[in-house]
Amino acid sequence: MLSVHILPLLFLTISFVVLADTNTSIQEKESYIDKKHNFASKQVVHLSENIDTKLNRFLQSFDDNSSSLEDKHQNSEIWQHEQSIDTFYQNKKFSDETDETYISVRLGSYFQSKEPSQYNARVNAQIPLVRSQKKINLFIKNVNQETMNSLTQKENQNTQSSSIIGINYFVPLVSYIKSKYSIATQGLNPLAEASYYLELHAGKWNIEPVQSFKYSRNDKFEEESNIYFDNPIAELSLFRIALHRKTKENIKGMDYALSFQYYYSPQKNTGLGISQSFLGNTDYQYVTEQKMQTYGGINNYVTSLSWRENIWKDWFYYQISPGVSFHKQYDYNPNYILIFLVDIYFGSLLKT
């Protein structure tokens, strides 16, 4: 079943590459597309500026006390290197921590040998609030955005898309701890979240513990811990060890994971990623012979490869991520996975 979808997918990819190298015979079409994209981008920025002007009336009493933290980051080459990698891949770490301005549309296709194929589209954004920059911004994100470039969040690939709209407030808790507070709504489900980030250095390693707490009317209380160990082993590469744990009030057990990730950028605006992940739960439940069983060890092993490239225009990216998982649900038999993503940016574009 998987092979049936691969041929049109590869054809689409090849078409993008050919389009990137097309000569002046299609310059008129490109010019038309550029005009439409520029018009949409200007409308986005214009709308955000109007919102910013109105909100600024309520923010004039806020003092910007984040300069010391920003200066520290500016002086950290390791921090800048890993931020460039996360920005390029638009991964979970980036979306959770960034205070940058960005607006993107992502089209995704998910093919699995043991699951139905899925297709979705999502919008992620942080609206520029120039007069209150680095303090407050409006955001839109998708509830299943962990699948942006990862094969490890299997359960999220079967989750229906749902947008969260809210406000982020960035402020250092103390001089060395960065924090973010969010108030948002997911449809009719209000939620509040607080996240805290600490940056430590040990030789060439940058260590960043992240702790978040969230409460919503539907899902009640949940908390999540992540620790990232980053080492830029070469100028164009980054090695990362990621530890994860998470609990939810209305779900038994604790999720945990260990992931080894390597990122390499052979040239500007291209990236190769390799990942090996181990996922488990202290109270994982599965069905065997019509009986519910409980398992407390690692229940999923995932190996993935990703290739991401900026082609054709500086606002157009594509990513291909093949991989294989060995899940206890399928008696650890291989589940072959292929994810294809297209990212289109509007407004203020991120520079990597």
C-alpha positions in Angstrom: 0.0 0.0 0.0 2.8 2.3 0.9 4.5 1.9 -2.5 1.4 3.0 -4.3 1.8 6.5 -2.9 5.5 6.8 -3.2 5.6 7.2 -7.0 3.4 10.3 -7.2 5.2 11.7 -4.2 8.6 11.3 -5.9 7.2 12.8 -9.1 6.0 15.8 -7.1 9.5 16.2 -5.5 11.3 15.9 -8.8 8.9 18.5 -10.2 9.9 20.9 -7.4 13.6 20.4 -8.1 13.1 20.9 -11.9 11.1 24.0 -11.2 13.9 25.4 -9.1 16.3 25.2 -12.1 13.9 26.4 -14.8 15.3 29.0 -17.1 13.8 32.4 -18.2 11.1 30.7 -20.2 8.8 30.8 -17.1 9.9 34.1 -15.6 6.5 35.7 -16.3 4.8 33.0 -14.2 7.3 33.4 -11.5 6.8 37.1 -11.5 3.0 36.6 -11.2 3.5 34.3 -8.2 6.0 36.7 -6.6 3.4 39.5 -6.9 0.7 37.5 -5.3 3.0 36.3 -2.5 4.3 39.8 -1.8 0.7 41.2 -1.7 -0.3 38.5 0.9 2.8 39.1 3.0 2.2 42.9 3.1 -1.4 42.2 4.2 -0.2 40.0 7.0 2.3 42.6 8.2 -0.2 45.4 7.9 -2.8 43.5 9.9 -0.3 42.7 12.6 0.8 46.3 12.9 -2.8 47.4 13.4 -3.2 44.8 16.2 0.1 45.9 17.7 -0.8 49.5 17.8 -4.0 48.8 19.7 -2.4 46.4 22.2 0.5 48.7 22.8 -1.9 51.0 24.8 -2.1 48.3 27.4 1.6 47.5 27.4 3.3 50.9 28.0 3.7 50.2 31.7 5.8 47.0 31.0 9.6 47.5 31.5 11.9 45.5 29.2 14.1 43.7 31.7 15.3 40.9 29.4 18.4 42.6 28.0 20.8 40.7 30.2 19.4 37.4 29.1 19.5 38.4 25.4 23.1 39.6 25.7 24.0 36.2 27.2 22.5 34.5 24.2 24.2 36.7 21.8 27.5 35.8 23.3 26.9 32.1 23.1 28.1 30.6 19.8 26.7 27.2 20.8 23.3 28.6 21.5 23.3 30.5 18.2 24.3 27.3 16.3 21.6 25.2 17.8 19.0 27.9 17.3 19.9 28.0 13.6 19.3 24.3 13.3 16.0 24.4 15.1 14.8 27.4 13.1 15.7 25.7 9.9 13.8 22.5 10.8 10.9 24.3 12.5 10.9 21.5 15.1 9.1 21.1 18.4 12.0 22.8 20.4 11.8 25.8 18.1 8.0 26.2 18.3 8.0 25.8 22.1 10.8 28.3 22.8 11.0 30.9 20.1 9.9 34.5 20.5 10.6 35.2 16.9 8.1 36.4 14.4 7.0 33.9 11.8 3.9 32.9 9.8 3.9 29.6 8.0 1.5 27.2 6.2 2.5 23.5 6.3 1.0 20.8 4.0 1.7 17.3 5.2 1.3 13.7 3.9 1.8 10.7 6.2 2.2 7.2 4.8 2.5 4.1 6.9 2.6 0.4 6.1 0.5 -0.5 9.1 -1.7 2.6 9.4 -4.0 4.5 7.0 -2.5 7.3 5.0 -3.2 10.8 6.2 -3.1 14.3 4.8 -3.4 17.6 6.6 -2.7 21.3 6.5 -1.9 23.6 9.4 -1.0 27.2 10.1 1.6 28.3 12.7 2.2 31.9 13.4 3.5 34.4 15.9 2.2 37.9 14.9 4.8 40.7 15.1 4.1 43.2 17.9 6.9 45.6 17.2 6.1 48.0 20.1 6.1 45.2 22.6 8.6 42.9 20.9 10.4 40.2 23.0 7.6 40.6 25.5 4.2 39.7 24.1 3.0 38.2 20.8 -0.1 36.6 19.4 0.3 33.0 18.2 -1.5 30.3 16.2 -0.3 26.7 16.4 -1.6 23.2 15.7 -2.2 20.8 18.5 -0.4 18.0 16.7 2.6 20.0 15.6 5.0 17.5 17.2 4.7 15.6 13.9 6.3 18.5 12.1 9.5 16.6 11.4 9.4 13.7 13.8 8.4 10.1 13.5 8.5 9.6 17.3 5.0 10.9 18.2 3.0 8.1 16.7 -0.1 8.9 18.7 -0.2 12.4 17.4 -0.3 11.3 13.8 -3.8 10.0 14.4 -5.0 13.1 16.2 -7.4 15.4 14.3 -5.9 18.8 13.6 -7.1 21.6 15.9 -5.7 25.1 16.1 -4.8 26.9 19.3 -5.0 30.7 19.3 -3.7 32.8 22.2 -1.1 35.2 23.6 2.5 34.5 24.7 4.2 36.6 27.4 8.0 36.3 27.6 9.9 37.5 30.7 13.0 36.2 32.5 12.0 34.7 35.9 15.5 35.6 37.1 18.7 36.6 35.2 19.4 33.1 34.1 16.0 31.5 33.7 13.8 32.4 30.7 10.0 31.9 31.0 7.0 32.0 28.8 3.4 32.2 29.8 0.5 31.5 27.5 -3.3 32.1 27.6 -5.2 30.5 24.7 -8.2 28.7 23.5 -8.6 25.6 21.4 -12.1 25.9 20.0 -14.3 26.2 23.2 -11.5 24.7 25.4 -9.6 27.5 27.3 -6.1 26.7 28.5 -3.1 28.3 30.3 0.5 27.2 30.1 3.8 28.2 31.8 7.2 27.1 30.6 10.7 27.6 32.0 14.1 27.3 30.3 17.5 27.1 31.8 20.8 27.3 29.8 23.9 25.6 31.2 27.4 25.0 29.6 29.8 22.2 30.1 32.8 22.4 27.7 31.4 22.2 24.2 28.0 21.0 25.4 25.0 23.3 25.8 22.5 21.8 28.3 19.0 23.1 28.4 16.4 21.8 30.8 12.8 22.8 30.0 9.8 22.4 32.3 6.2 23.2 31.3 2.8 23.1 33.0 -0.5 23.3 31.3 -4.1 23.3 32.4 -7.2 23.1 30.2 -10.9 22.5 30.8 -10.9 19.4 28.7 -7.6 17.7 29.5 -7.1 19.1 33.0 -3.6 19.3 34.3 -0.5 18.0 32.5 3.2 18.7 32.8 6.2 17.9 30.6 10.0 17.9 31.1 12.6 18.0 28.3 16.4 18.1 28.6 18.5 18.9 25.5 22.3 18.1 25.4 23.7 19.9 22.3 27.2 19.6 20.8 28.2 21.3 17.6 30.8 18.7 16.7 31.6 20.6 13.5 30.8 23.9 11.9 28.0 22.6 9.8 26.6 19.9 12.1 25.0 19.4 15.5 24.7 16.3 17.7 21.8 16.3 20.2 20.7 14.0 23.0 17.1 14.6 24.1 15.4 13.3 27.2 11.6 13.5 27.6 9.0 12.7 30.2 5.3 13.7 30.4 2.3 13.1 32.6 -1.4 13.9 32.2 -4.0 14.0 35.0 -6.6 12.0 33.0 -4.2 9.3 31.6 -2.4 6.7 33.7 1.3 6.3 33.6 4.2 8.5 32.6 5.5 8.9 29.0 9.3 8.9 28.6 11.7 9.0 25.7 15.4 9.1 24.8 16.5 10.3 21.3 19.9 10.6 19.6 19.8 13.2 16.8 22.4 14.3 14.3 21.9 17.3 11.9 24.2 18.2 9.0 24.0 21.1 6.6 26.1 20.4 3.5 25.2 23.8 2.0 23.1 26.8 2.7 19.4 26.1 3.1 19.7 22.3 3.0 19.8 19.9 5.9 20.1 16.2 6.6 18.8 14.8 9.9 19.2 11.3 11.4 17.4 10.2 14.6 17.2 7.1 16.8 14.5 7.2 19.4 13.3 5.0 22.2 9.8 5.6 23.6 8.0 4.1 26.6 5.3 4.5 29.2 5.2 3.3 32.8 1.6 2.0 32.3 1.3 1.3 28.6 -1.8 -0.6 27.7 -2.3 -2.8 24.6 -4.7 -5.5 23.5 -3.7 -9.2 23.0 -6.2 -12.0 22.3 -9.0 -9.7 23.2 -7.4 -9.0 26.6 -6.1 -5.7 27.9 -2.4 -5.9 29.0 -0.2 -3.5 30.8 3.5 -3.0 30.0 6.0 -0.7 31.7 9.0 -0.7 29.4 10.0 0.7 26.1 7.2 0.1 23.6 8.5 1.8 20.4 11.8 2.0 18.6 12.0 4.6 15.8 14.7 5.2 13.3 14.3 8.1 10.9 16.1 10.1 8.2 15.0 13.5 6.9 16.1 15.7 4.1 15.0 19.4 4.1 15.7 22.0 1.4 14.8 25.5 0.5 14.1 25.6 -3.3 12.6 27.8 -5.9 11.8 30.7 -3.7 13.2 31.8 -0.3 9.7 31.2 1.2 9.3 27.7 -0.1 10.6 24.6 1.6 10.1 20.8 1.3 11.0 17.9 3.5 11.1 14.2 3.0 11.3 11.9 6.1 11.4 8.2 5.7 11.7 5.9 8.7 10.7 2.7 10.4 9.2 2.0 13.8 9.0 -1.2 15.8 6.0 -0.9 18.1 4.8 -3.3 20.7 1.3 -2.9 19.3 2.4 -4.7 16.2 4.6 -7.3 18.1 7.6 -5.1 17.2 7.2 -5.9 13.5 8.5 -3.1 11.2 6.1 -0.2 10.4 7.5 1.7 7.4 6.8 5.4 7.4 7.2 8.2 4.9 6.4 11.8 5.7 6.4 14.6 3.1 6.1 18.2 4.1 5.8 21.5 2.2 6.3 24.8 4.1 5.2 28.2 2.7 6.1 31.4 4.6 4.3 34.8 4.6 5.0 38.1 6.3 8.3 38.3 8.2 10.4 35.4 7.1 12.9 33.6 9.3 16.5 33.8 8.3 18.6 30.8 9.1 
